[in-house]
Amino acid sequence: KQWYQRRVRGSAVEPPKFRSIVQAVRASMYVDKITRKPSQITPVDVSPAQLMLQSELNNWDIDVFKYDALTLNKPFRQLFPEVLNRYGLIKQFKINLHHLENFCGLVEQGYNLHGNPYHNAIHGADVLITTHNLISTTGFLSWMSEIEILALLFSAMIHDVEHTGTNNYFHICTSSPLSILYNDRSVLENHHIST
């Protein structure tokens, strides 16, 4: 109290000193707690899928099938924004969340277009989570710029969009419309990126 009164009157006085950082943090938390009004605390409705992401996203053993079931086969709408948020990329690049959600919905539609049992949205989500864990746990993050991280995460998410369930050789041998469009060169890869 004396320190505050001297501070308001303008005399230069040292602020109170704490014995440790822990003591200072506890004091600030206590002041915050007693000054906060109950009306300022609003409960947040968090979906089970979001809770799963918050607790298990950095876990190599995350159950992607369970996560997909919790999202009703729409894994990217919560996953991709959550991953981008972990790196501060939404704020850094001023990404519009509404546009991001719409884009993720289109990616999910693309993955499910051909009813492919393997190259589907679950596989895309698994690759995105694995890429996130590789970046965040191996030290690779310190070697990358923000735009490189965004590009890597983005490419992990879309890497098999609209996969037909067949390979490039099949498309070339059957002269499929895709092989003709891409002149028999990396047919599926060119299609995934151009979709």
Backbone as a chain_set.jsonl record, in Angstrom:
{"seq": "KQWYQRRVRGSAVEPPKFRSIVQAVRASMYVDKITRKPSQITPVDVSPAQLMLQSELNNWDIDVFKYDALTLNKPFRQLFPEVLNRYGLIKQFKINLHHLENFCGLVEQGYNLHGNPYHNAIHGADVLITTHNLISTTGFLSWMSEIEILALLFSAMIHDVEHTGTNNYFHICTSSPLSILYNDRSVLENHHIST", "coords": {"N": [[0.832, -1.186, 0.0], [1.901, 1.24, 0.814], [3.915, 1.462, -1.046], [2.409, 1.791, -3.388], [1.085, 4.234, -2.854], [3.276, 5.993, -2.688], [4.174, 5.715, -5.269], [2.068, 6.777, -6.788], [2.149, 9.422, -5.948], [4.488, 10.179, -7.082], [7.113, 9.834, -6.234], [10.224, 8.252, -6.643], [10.38, 4.99, -6.062], [11.475, 1.772, -5.201], [9.886, -1.108, -6.572], [8.004, -3.712, -4.87], [9.949, -6.538, -3.876], [10.204, -9.89, -4.86], [10.907, -13.117, -3.545], [11.195, -15.197, -5.26], [10.511, -16.271, -8.646], [8.337, -17.892, -8.742], [6.869, -17.112, -6.497], [6.139, -14.525, -7.302], [4.542, -15.092, -9.545], [2.475, -16.564, -8.341], [1.415, -14.55, -6.705], [0.47, -12.746, -8.634], [-1.467, -14.335, -9.869], [-3.221, -14.65, -7.754], [-4.112, -12.007, -7.335], [-5.345, -11.574, -9.808], [-7.38, -13.48, -9.618], [-8.954, -12.547, -7.44], [-9.828, -10.132, -8.387], [-11.308, -10.612, -10.616], [-14.526, -10.711, -11.957], [-17.387, -12.813, -11.473], [-19.066, -12.801, -13.72], [-17.369, -12.401, -15.817], [-16.234, -14.777, -16.414], [-16.736, -17.087, -18.73], [-18.244, -20.065, -19.67], [-16.831, -22.39, -21.925], [-17.917, -24.176, -24.666], [-16.691, -27.099, -25.599], [-16.014, -29.436, -28.063], [-15.923, -33.072, -28.048], [-14.049, -33.979, -29.911], [-12.37, -31.756, -30.186], [-11.357, -31.604, -27.595], [-9.923, -33.988, -27.599], [-7.963, -33.39, -29.505], [-6.631, -31.281, -28.207], [-5.477, -32.608, -26.053], [-4.077, -34.798, -27.132], [-2.76, -34.266, -29.546], [0.012, -33.881, -29.815], [0.934, -36.386, -29.45], [2.386, -39.339, -30.533], [0.91, -41.615, -30.72], [-1.752, -41.07, -31.243], [-5.167, -41.807, -31.778], [-6.316, -41.908, -34.796], [-8.533, -42.887, -36.125], [-10.516, -42.92, -34.16], [-10.619, -40.169, -33.674], [-11.547, -39.303, -36.19], [-14.095, -40.455, -36.18], [-15.243, -39.021, -34.067], [-15.425, -36.531, -35.248], [-17.307, -36.903, -37.134], [-16.505, -37.889, -39.658], [-15.217, -35.654, -40.701], [-12.454, -34.55, -40.508], [-10.59, -32.412, -40.921], [-11.578, -29.825, -40.403], [-11.381, -29.067, -37.73], [-8.865, -29.978, -37.066], [-6.814, -28.918, -38.856], [-6.893, -26.034, -38.424], [-6.207, -26.107, -35.682], [-3.617, -27.227, -35.69], [-2.268, -25.274, -37.202], [-2.563, -23.137, -35.45], [-0.934, -23.944, -33.343], [1.557, -23.248, -34.197], [1.346, -20.568, -34.488], [0.543, -19.616, -36.943], [-1.896, -18.821, -38.065], [-2.4, -16.319, -37.019], [-0.009, -15.046, -37.788], [-0.112, -15.059, -40.626], [-2.533, -13.909, -41.019], [-4.926, -15.439, -41.465], [-8.157, -16.009, -42.524], [-10.601, -17.386, -40.543], [-13.133, -18.367, -41.238], [-12.917, -18.728, -44.021], [-10.872, -20.594, -43.978], [-12.112, -22.781, -42.739], [-14.066, -23.373, -44.671], [-12.386, -24.078, -46.808], [-11.143, -26.358, -45.724], [-13.362, -28.028, -45.601], [-13.816, -28.44, -48.34], [-11.493, -29.846, -48.978], [-11.928, -32.178, -47.498], [-14.187, -33.161, -48.888], [-12.966, -33.681, -51.342], [-11.152, -35.723, -50.658], [-12.966, -37.747, -50.099], [-14.24, -38.224, -52.47], [-13.929, -40.401, -54.347], [-14.461, -42.612, -52.82], [-12.341, -44.04, -51.779], [-10.737, -46.602, -50.029], [-8.304, -46.375, -48.623], [-6.672, -44.041, -49.323], [-7.967, -41.662, -48.099], [-9.799, -39.161, -46.167], [-9.11, -39.785, -43.539], [-6.561, -40.87, -43.796], [-5.245, -38.595, -44.82], [-5.487, -36.878, -42.587], [-3.997, -38.319, -40.742], [-1.436, -38.206, -41.89], [-1.023, -35.447, -41.75], [-0.993, -35.048, -38.942], [1.215, -36.644, -38.265], [3.236, -35.287, -39.66], [3.155, -32.83, -38.3], [4.023, -33.746, -35.764], [6.594, -34.64, -36.435], [7.833, -32.219, -37.156], [7.614, -30.76, -34.757], [8.841, -32.28, -32.724], [11.404, -33.117, -33.4], [13.28, -31.141, -33.651], [13.445, -30.013, -36.066], [11.906, -27.828, -36.524], [13.311, -25.517, -35.782], [14.871, -24.98, -37.955], [13.305, -24.015, -39.925], [11.377, -21.54, -41.701], [8.414, -19.527, -41.085], [6.741, -19.572, -43.35], [7.656, -21.831, -44.657], [6.947, -23.812, -42.834], [4.152, -23.552, -42.915], [3.728, -24.243, -45.618], [4.635, -26.916, -45.628], [2.856, -28.176, -43.801], [0.436, -27.672, -45.081], [0.828, -29.04, -47.512], [1.049, -31.626, -46.518], [-1.548, -32.061, -45.684], [-3.084, -31.978, -48.075], [-2.008, -33.889, -49.754], [-2.99, -36.272, -50.979], [-5.455, -35.689, -52.131], [-8.492, -36.318, -53.819], [-7.685, -38.867, -54.685], [-7.67, -41.621, -56.81], [-7.55, -44.275, -56.199], [-6.083, -45.933, -57.687], [-2.891, -46.51, -59.343], [-0.222, -44.509, -60.851], [0.805, -45.914, -63.048], [-1.356, -47.504, -63.86], [-3.128, -45.504, -64.763], [-1.665, -44.492, -66.914], [-1.399, -46.771, -68.605], [-4.064, -47.282, -69.235], [-4.761, -45.053, -70.558], [-6.166, -43.008, -69.256], [-8.403, -40.187, -68.631], [-7.077, -38.494, -66.849], [-4.359, -39.164, -67.192], [-3.968, -38.346, -69.791], [-4.501, -35.637, -69.558], [-2.347, -34.826, -67.927], [-0.21, -35.587, -69.414], [0.981, -38.125, -69.075], [2.801, -37.8, -66.975], [3.741, -37.981, -63.721], [1.045, -38.41, -62.871], [-1.039, -38.709, -60.814], [0.086, -37.168, -58.742], [0.281, -34.613, -59.902], [-2.437, -34.207, -60.248], [-3.406, -34.194, -57.582], [-2.271, -31.85, -56.544], [-3.271, -29.896, -58.243], [-5.942, -29.937, -57.816]], "CA": [[0.0, 0.0, 0.0], [2.797, 2.393, 0.87], [4.595, 1.56, -2.339], [1.451, 2.33, -4.347], [0.861, 5.651, -2.551], [4.466, 6.742, -3.103], [4.23, 5.64, -6.731], [1.076, 7.711, -7.303], [2.631, 10.79, -5.657], [5.582, 10.489, -7.998], [8.461, 9.602, -5.732], [10.818, 7.044, -7.211], [10.548, 3.973, -5.037], [11.615, 0.424, -5.739], [8.707, -1.968, -6.401], [8.281, -4.801, -3.936], [10.768, -7.609, -4.445], [9.782, -11.236, -4.519], [12.04, -14.006, -3.336], [11.336, -16.099, -6.407], [9.558, -16.061, -9.73], [7.128, -18.631, -8.372], [6.118, -16.253, -5.578], [5.576, -13.439, -8.097], [3.458, -15.645, -10.363], [1.363, -16.862, -7.434], [0.812, -13.285, -6.289], [-0.301, -12.192, -9.759], [-2.646, -15.174, -10.055], [-4.149, -14.342, -6.668], [-4.709, -10.7, -7.629], [-6.257, -11.785, -10.932], [-8.533, -14.246, -9.15], [-9.846, -11.765, -6.577], [-10.372, -8.978, -9.106], [-12.173, -11.055, -11.707], [-15.933, -10.857, -11.611], [-17.927, -14.089, -11.983], [-19.686, -12.636, -15.035], [-16.328, -12.386, -16.836], [-15.858, -16.153, -16.707], [-17.766, -17.696, -19.559], [-17.906, -21.446, -20.007], [-16.609, -22.64, -23.343], [-18.403, -25.486, -25.074], [-15.65, -27.719, -26.397], [-16.447, -30.747, -28.557], [-15.014, -34.177, -27.692], [-12.943, -34.021, -30.887], [-11.45, -30.674, -29.841], [-10.679, -32.04, -26.369], [-8.958, -35.011, -27.988], [-6.843, -32.702, -30.152], [-5.879, -30.512, -27.212], [-4.707, -33.467, -25.161], [-3.317, -35.873, -27.78], [-2.189, -33.911, -30.851], [1.469, -34.055, -29.799], [1.19, -37.779, -29.113], [2.574, -40.153, -31.73], [-0.05, -42.718, -30.706], [-3.132, -40.582, -31.332], [-6.054, -42.708, -32.52], [-6.897, -41.108, -35.874], [-9.857, -43.436, -36.443], [-11.417, -42.407, -33.122], [-10.786, -38.734, -33.94], [-12.406, -39.176, -37.365], [-15.468, -40.775, -35.759], [-15.724, -37.896, -33.25], [-15.705, -35.39, -36.125], [-18.289, -37.358, -38.129], [-15.776, -38.001, -40.924], [-14.79, -34.332, -41.17], [-11.335, -34.326, -39.587], [-9.731, -31.254, -41.132], [-12.177, -28.553, -39.974], [-10.827, -28.716, -36.424], [-7.455, -30.361, -37.003], [-5.886, -28.022, -39.547], [-6.741, -24.785, -37.664], [-5.5, -26.376, -34.416], [-2.196, -27.391, -36.0], [-1.74, -23.956, -37.577], [-2.51, -22.329, -34.224], [0.205, -24.374, -32.53], [2.743, -22.564, -34.707], [1.042, -19.146, -34.608], [0.483, -19.292, -38.369], [-3.16, -18.14, -38.389], [-2.171, -14.906, -36.696], [1.124, -14.562, -38.589], [-0.511, -14.843, -42.015], [-3.872, -13.304, -40.997], [-5.805, -16.381, -42.164], [-9.566, -15.882, -42.166], [-11.039, -18.693, -40.045], [-14.29, -18.819, -42.016], [-12.393, -19.233, -45.297], [-10.102, -21.796, -43.684], [-13.069, -23.862, -42.502], [-14.635, -23.735, -45.98], [-11.343, -24.775, -47.559], [-10.996, -27.694, -45.132], [-14.527, -28.794, -46.047], [-13.573, -28.849, -49.727], [-10.463, -30.884, -48.954], [-12.608, -33.399, -47.043], [-14.993, -33.647, -50.018], [-12.031, -34.223, -52.326], [-10.65, -37.012, -50.178], [-14.034, -38.75, -50.089], [-14.877, -38.223, -53.779], [-13.92, -41.696, -55.033], [-14.719, -43.701, -51.879], [-11.105, -44.79, -51.654], [-10.646, -47.134, -48.662], [-7.059, -46.007, -47.944], [-6.312, -42.64, -49.556], [-9.16, -40.881, -47.766], [-9.557, -38.067, -45.223], [-8.423, -40.314, -42.356], [-5.148, -40.944, -44.179], [-4.741, -37.218, -44.885], [-5.365, -36.377, -41.213], [-2.882, -39.038, -40.136], [-0.194, -37.637, -42.439], [-0.893, -34.097, -41.189], [-0.589, -35.183, -37.535], [2.584, -37.16, -38.262], [4.106, -34.182, -40.082], [3.218, -31.912, -37.157], [4.877, -34.329, -34.73], [7.981, -34.617, -36.928], [8.337, -30.85, -37.072], [7.67, -30.23, -33.392], [9.607, -33.075, -31.759], [12.74, -33.507, -33.868], [14.171, -29.993, -33.769], [13.359, -29.537, -37.444], [11.221, -26.533, -36.463], [14.27, -24.413, -35.669], [15.522, -24.769, -39.25], [12.294, -23.629, -40.908], [10.68, -20.268, -41.57], [6.965, -19.698, -40.932], [6.124, -19.913, -44.637], [8.021, -23.214, -44.936], [6.115, -24.644, -41.961], [2.81, -23.515, -43.491], [3.746, -25.02, -46.868], [4.781, -28.333, -45.314], [1.604, -28.647, -43.201], [-0.574, -27.616, -46.139], [1.061, -30.134, -48.46], [0.731, -32.885, -45.831], [-2.997, -32.222, -45.654], [-3.701, -32.162, -49.398], [-1.12, -34.693, -50.59], [-3.685, -37.325, -51.728], [-6.835, -35.259, -52.426], [-9.103, -36.915, -55.015], [-6.965, -40.058, -55.132], [-8.619, -42.518, -57.495], [-7.413, -45.652, -55.715], [-5.209, -46.652, -58.613], [-1.578, -45.861, -59.391], [0.109, -43.797, -62.085], [0.988, -46.877, -64.134], [-2.698, -47.85, -64.313], [-3.646, -44.382, -65.55], [-0.922, -44.403, -68.176], [-1.735, -47.936, -69.446], [-5.46, -47.213, -69.683], [-4.952, -43.732, -71.18], [-7.27, -42.358, -68.539], [-8.447, -38.736, -68.855], [-6.037, -37.827, -66.05], [-3.035, -39.363, -67.799], [-3.92, -37.499, -70.994], [-4.419, -34.247, -69.077], [-1.014, -34.542, -67.381], [0.786, -36.073, -70.369], [1.63, -39.307, -68.503], [3.889, -37.425, -66.064], [3.303, -37.848, -62.326], [-0.378, -38.178, -63.093], [-1.778, -38.472, -59.573], [0.697, -36.063, -57.999], [-0.169, -33.377, -60.548], [-3.862, -34.053, -59.987], [-3.612, -33.825, -56.172], [-1.897, -30.451, -56.301], [-4.082, -28.978, -59.052], [-7.324, -29.999, -57.346]], "C": [[0.882, 1.257, 0.0], [3.507, 2.588, -0.46], [3.68, 2.198, -3.369], [1.234, 3.817, -4.101], [2.064, 6.484, -2.961], [4.586, 6.778, -4.622], [3.276, 6.649, -7.354], [1.54, 9.148, -7.081], [3.838, 11.152, -6.496], [6.959, 10.267, -7.45], [8.972, 8.266, -6.274], [11.124, 6.063, -6.094], [10.641, 2.621, -5.73], [10.312, -0.341, -5.565], [9.027, -3.087, -5.41], [9.043, -5.928, -4.628], [10.245, -8.95, -3.957], [11.011, -12.111, -4.394], [12.267, -14.946, -4.513], [10.299, -15.749, -7.464], [8.241, -16.743, -9.391], [6.254, -17.788, -7.451], [5.448, -15.106, -6.337], [4.398, -13.918, -8.934], [2.245, -15.955, -9.501], [0.648, -15.59, -7.004], [-0.036, -12.697, -7.412], [-1.561, -13.007, -10.024], [-3.69, -14.889, -8.978], [-4.862, -13.02, -6.934], [-5.704, -10.827, -8.773], [-7.534, -12.48, -10.484], [-9.487, -13.387, -8.319], [-10.439, -10.556, -7.285], [-11.311, -9.361, -10.235], [-13.599, -11.239, -11.211], [-16.449, -12.177, -12.168], [-18.539, -13.962, -13.37], [-18.659, -12.629, -16.16], [-15.926, -13.799, -17.254], [-16.996, -16.799, -17.479], [-17.361, -19.124, -19.889], [-17.795, -21.622, -21.519], [-17.072, -24.055, -23.654], [-17.38, -26.078, -26.042], [-16.113, -29.122, -26.785], [-15.472, -31.826, -28.1], [-13.819, -34.269, -28.65], [-11.907, -32.949, -30.559], [-10.677, -31.017, -28.571], [-9.6, -33.076, -26.686], [-7.732, -34.364, -28.64], [-5.978, -31.975, -29.134], [-4.994, -31.407, -26.354], [-3.772, -34.436, -25.892], [-2.622, -35.499, -29.09], [-0.686, -34.126, -30.904], [1.88, -35.482, -29.463], [1.301, -38.595, -30.404], [1.528, -41.248, -31.84], [-1.504, -42.261, -30.773], [-3.956, -41.528, -32.214], [-6.814, -41.897, -33.573], [-8.298, -41.601, -36.238], [-10.898, -42.945, -35.429], [-11.686, -40.921, -33.358], [-11.717, -38.516, -35.133], [-13.868, -39.455, -37.015], [-16.058, -39.631, -34.932], [-16.095, -36.681, -34.1], [-16.73, -35.716, -37.194], [-17.701, -37.345, -39.534], [-15.423, -36.657, -41.551], [-13.592, -33.886, -40.327], [-10.593, -33.004, -39.74], [-10.28, -29.946, -40.573], [-11.704, -28.108, -38.598], [-9.318, -28.951, -36.375], [-6.529, -29.333, -37.632], [-5.769, -26.671, -38.829], [-5.981, -24.986, -36.351], [-4.002, -26.507, -34.646], [-1.574, -26.038, -36.368], [-1.608, -23.049, -36.363], [-1.31, -22.685, -33.365], [1.496, -23.664, -32.944], [2.522, -21.055, -34.856], [0.858, -18.693, -36.048], [-0.808, -18.566, -38.762], [-2.997, -16.65, -38.141], [-1.088, -14.309, -37.598], [0.7, -14.2, -40.016], [-1.93, -14.291, -42.158], [-4.877, -14.153, -41.789], [-7.22, -16.229, -41.635], [-10.099, -17.259, -41.774], [-12.234, -19.243, -40.801], [-13.834, -19.409, -43.356], [-11.61, -20.528, -45.086], [-11.03, -22.99, -43.463], [-13.709, -24.325, -43.816], [-13.632, -24.52, -46.821], [-11.173, -26.206, -47.04], [-12.169, -28.592, -45.522], [-14.364, -29.28, -47.478], [-12.513, -29.94, -49.818], [-11.077, -32.214, -48.516], [-13.464, -34.002, -48.156], [-14.1, -34.293, -51.067], [-11.495, -35.584, -51.92], [-11.706, -38.102, -50.27], [-14.72, -38.906, -51.448], [-14.996, -39.611, -54.396], [-14.178, -42.869, -54.086], [-13.513, -44.6, -51.671], [-10.942, -45.301, -50.211], [-9.364, -46.756, -47.927], [-6.732, -44.523, -48.093], [-7.538, -41.757, -49.348], [-8.797, -39.812, -46.727], [-8.857, -38.551, -43.958], [-6.921, -40.384, -42.622], [-4.53, -39.548, -44.236], [-4.54, -36.625, -43.496], [-4.184, -37.04, -40.514], [-1.547, -38.473, -40.609], [0.034, -36.226, -41.884], [-0.415, -34.159, -39.74], [0.854, -35.677, -37.44], [3.577, -36.075, -38.655], [4.261, -33.171, -38.959], [4.157, -32.461, -36.083], [6.344, -34.386, -35.16], [8.591, -33.227, -36.791], [8.584, -30.463, -35.618], [8.568, -31.016, -32.449], [11.042, -33.383, -32.177], [13.734, -32.353, -33.923], [14.176, -29.398, -35.158], [12.75, -28.131, -37.505], [12.203, -25.366, -36.463], [14.971, -24.099, -36.989], [14.566, -24.204, -40.294], [11.732, -22.247, -40.634], [9.183, -20.544, -41.44], [6.309, -20.132, -42.238], [6.464, -21.353, -45.014], [7.192, -24.181, -44.082], [4.697, -24.708, -42.521], [2.738, -24.368, -44.757], [3.828, -26.521, -46.592], [3.49, -28.903, -44.731], [0.487, -28.691, -44.237], [-0.406, -28.79, -47.099], [0.786, -31.493, -47.821], [-0.768, -33.132, -45.844], [-3.551, -32.592, -47.031], [-3.004, -33.206, -50.264], [-1.82, -35.797, -51.394], [-5.138, -36.963, -52.048], [-7.279, -35.82, -53.773], [-8.299, -38.085, -55.572], [-7.974, -41.062, -55.686], [-8.564, -43.946, -56.98], [-6.58, -46.512, -56.638], [-3.878, -45.916, -58.668], [-1.338, -45.189, -60.75], [0.222, -44.75, -63.274], [-0.366, -47.295, -64.719], [-3.261, -46.742, -65.207], [-2.958, -44.283, -66.913], [-1.322, -45.537, -69.124], [-3.159, -47.882, -69.991], [-5.772, -45.915, -70.412], [-6.149, -43.01, -70.562], [-7.266, -40.857, -68.837], [-7.384, -37.989, -68.045], [-4.656, -37.982, -66.688], [-2.884, -38.511, -69.056], [-3.751, -36.032, -70.585], [-3.004, -33.896, -68.629], [0.104, -35.176, -68.207], [1.631, -37.211, -69.799], [2.785, -38.986, -67.551], [3.338, -37.165, -64.67], [1.808, -37.544, -62.277], [-1.104, -37.83, -61.798], [-1.221, -37.286, -58.792], [0.264, -34.716, -58.581], [-1.661, -33.134, -60.275], [-4.121, -33.619, -58.547], [-3.332, -32.339, -55.962], [-2.769, -29.48, -57.089], [-5.542, -28.959, -58.616], [-7.551, -28.878, -56.393]], "O": [[0.623, 2.21, -0.734], [3.681, 3.709, -0.939], [4.115, 3.052, -4.142], [1.201, 4.593, -5.057], [1.902, 7.567, -3.523], [5.049, 7.768, -5.189], [3.623, 7.308, -8.335], [1.34, 10.001, -7.945], [4.177, 12.331, -6.607], [7.928, 10.503, -8.172], [8.233, 7.285, -6.346], [12.021, 6.288, -5.282], [9.962, 2.371, -6.726], [9.683, -0.239, -4.512], [10.196, -3.371, -5.147], [8.815, -6.229, -5.8], [9.892, -9.112, -2.789], [12.026, -11.879, -5.05], [13.377, -15.428, -4.738], [9.338, -15.026, -7.202], [7.165, -16.237, -9.712], [5.034, -17.756, -7.608], [4.305, -14.756, -6.041], [3.377, -13.237, -9.026], [1.115, -15.648, -9.88], [-0.581, -15.554, -6.944], [-1.137, -12.205, -7.167], [-2.605, -12.448, -10.362], [-4.891, -14.885, -9.25], [-6.079, -12.926, -6.775], [-6.79, -10.251, -8.716], [-8.632, -12.121, -10.91], [-10.704, -13.49, -8.478], [-11.446, -10.01, -6.834], [-12.035, -8.511, -10.755], [-13.835, -11.851, -10.169], [-15.998, -12.617, -13.225], [-18.53, -14.931, -14.13], [-19.013, -12.826, -17.323], [-15.344, -13.993, -18.321], [-18.08, -17.027, -16.942], [-16.242, -19.359, -20.344], [-18.58, -21.06, -22.283], [-16.672, -25.012, -22.991], [-17.231, -25.605, -27.169], [-16.55, -29.897, -25.935], [-14.317, -31.526, -27.796], [-12.71, -34.6, -28.233], [-10.705, -33.199, -30.642], [-9.478, -30.751, -28.48], [-8.508, -33.046, -26.118], [-6.598, -34.749, -28.356], [-4.75, -32.041, -29.186], [-3.892, -31.015, -25.971], [-2.766, -34.856, -25.319], [-1.955, -36.344, -29.686], [-0.161, -34.519, -31.946], [3.057, -35.747, -29.218], [0.416, -38.544, -31.258], [1.281, -41.76, -32.932], [-2.399, -43.014, -30.387], [-3.492, -41.984, -33.259], [-7.833, -41.275, -33.27], [-9.154, -40.803, -36.62], [-12.02, -42.599, -35.799], [-12.824, -40.463, -33.257], [-12.582, -37.642, -35.09], [-14.769, -38.77, -37.499], [-17.237, -39.306, -35.076], [-16.968, -35.898, -33.727], [-16.996, -34.893, -38.07], [-18.321, -36.853, -40.476], [-15.339, -36.533, -42.772], [-13.702, -32.955, -39.529], [-10.015, -32.518, -38.768], [-9.501, -29.035, -40.294], [-11.632, -26.911, -38.323], [-8.587, -28.209, -35.72], [-5.554, -28.917, -37.005], [-4.651, -26.192, -38.635], [-5.196, -24.125, -35.953], [-3.204, -25.96, -33.884], [-0.486, -25.702, -35.901], [-0.651, -22.282, -36.258], [-0.73, -21.811, -32.722], [2.411, -23.502, -32.137], [3.42, -20.342, -35.303], [1.002, -17.507, -36.344], [-0.802, -17.774, -39.704], [-3.408, -15.824, -38.956], [-1.239, -13.198, -38.108], [1.104, -13.166, -40.548], [-2.468, -14.211, -43.263], [-5.582, -13.649, -42.663], [-7.45, -16.311, -40.428], [-10.057, -18.193, -42.574], [-12.343, -20.455, -40.99], [-14.313, -20.465, -43.769], [-11.672, -21.443, -45.906], [-10.756, -24.087, -43.948], [-13.872, -25.523, -44.044], [-13.989, -25.506, -47.466], [-11.071, -27.15, -47.825], [-11.984, -29.788, -45.749], [-14.733, -30.41, -47.796], [-12.621, -30.85, -50.639], [-10.779, -33.257, -49.098], [-13.468, -35.218, -48.346], [-14.443, -35.338, -51.619], [-11.395, -36.491, -52.746], [-11.373, -39.265, -50.498], [-15.691, -39.654, -51.559], [-16.054, -39.964, -54.916], [-14.116, -44.021, -54.518], [-13.661, -45.794, -51.413], [-11.002, -44.509, -49.271], [-9.34, -46.813, -46.698], [-6.537, -43.827, -47.096], [-8.076, -41.181, -50.295], [-7.619, -39.59, -46.447], [-8.085, -37.801, -43.361], [-6.112, -40.004, -41.775], [-3.416, -39.342, -43.754], [-3.542, -35.948, -43.247], [-3.453, -36.384, -39.772], [-0.631, -38.286, -39.807], [1.17, -35.857, -41.583], [0.476, -33.403, -39.352], [1.627, -35.18, -36.621], [4.643, -35.958, -38.05], [5.367, -32.703, -38.689], [4.992, -31.727, -35.553], [7.237, -34.2, -34.334], [9.735, -33.084, -36.359], [9.63, -29.907, -35.285], [9.022, -30.46, -31.449], [11.821, -33.871, -31.358], [14.911, -32.568, -34.213], [14.838, -28.39, -35.404], [13.04, -27.353, -38.413], [11.941, -24.335, -37.084], [15.6, -23.049, -37.117], [14.971, -23.941, -41.426], [11.621, -21.828, -39.482], [8.737, -21.67, -41.661], [5.412, -20.975, -42.228], [5.644, -22.033, -45.631], [6.787, -25.242, -44.556], [4.104, -25.785, -42.596], [1.789, -25.129, -44.942], [3.156, -27.309, -47.258], [3.068, -29.992, -45.118], [-0.309, -29.63, -44.267], [-1.38, -29.454, -47.456], [0.34, -32.416, -48.503], [-1.214, -34.269, -45.996], [-4.422, -33.457, -47.12], [-3.389, -33.385, -51.419], [-1.279, -36.225, -52.413], [-5.967, -37.857, -52.219], [-6.524, -35.796, -54.746], [-8.236, -38.277, -56.787], [-9.013, -41.308, -55.075], [-9.444, -44.748, -57.293], [-6.397, -47.703, -56.384], [-3.744, -44.828, -58.109], [-2.153, -45.296, -61.666], [-0.216, -44.425, -64.378], [-0.503, -47.424, -65.935], [-3.805, -47.014, -66.277], [-3.601, -44.021, -67.929], [-1.557, -45.301, -70.308], [-3.428, -48.381, -71.084], [-6.906, -45.693, -70.836], [-7.015, -42.482, -71.26], [-6.243, -40.311, -69.249], [-6.853, -36.974, -68.497], [-3.875, -37.031, -66.717], [-1.796, -38.015, -69.348], [-2.969, -35.29, -71.179], [-2.514, -32.803, -68.912], [1.237, -35.287, -67.74], [2.843, -37.26, -70.01], [3.66, -39.826, -67.345], [2.559, -36.234, -64.467], [1.381, -36.54, -61.707], [-1.717, -36.767, -61.698], [-1.983, -36.49, -58.243], [-0.079, -33.794, -57.842], [-2.088, -31.993, -60.094], [-4.972, -32.761, -58.31], [-4.088, -31.655, -55.272], [-2.985, -28.352, -56.647], [-6.295, -28.065, -59.002], [-8.653, -28.73, -55.865]]}, "num_chains": 1, "name": "protein.A"}
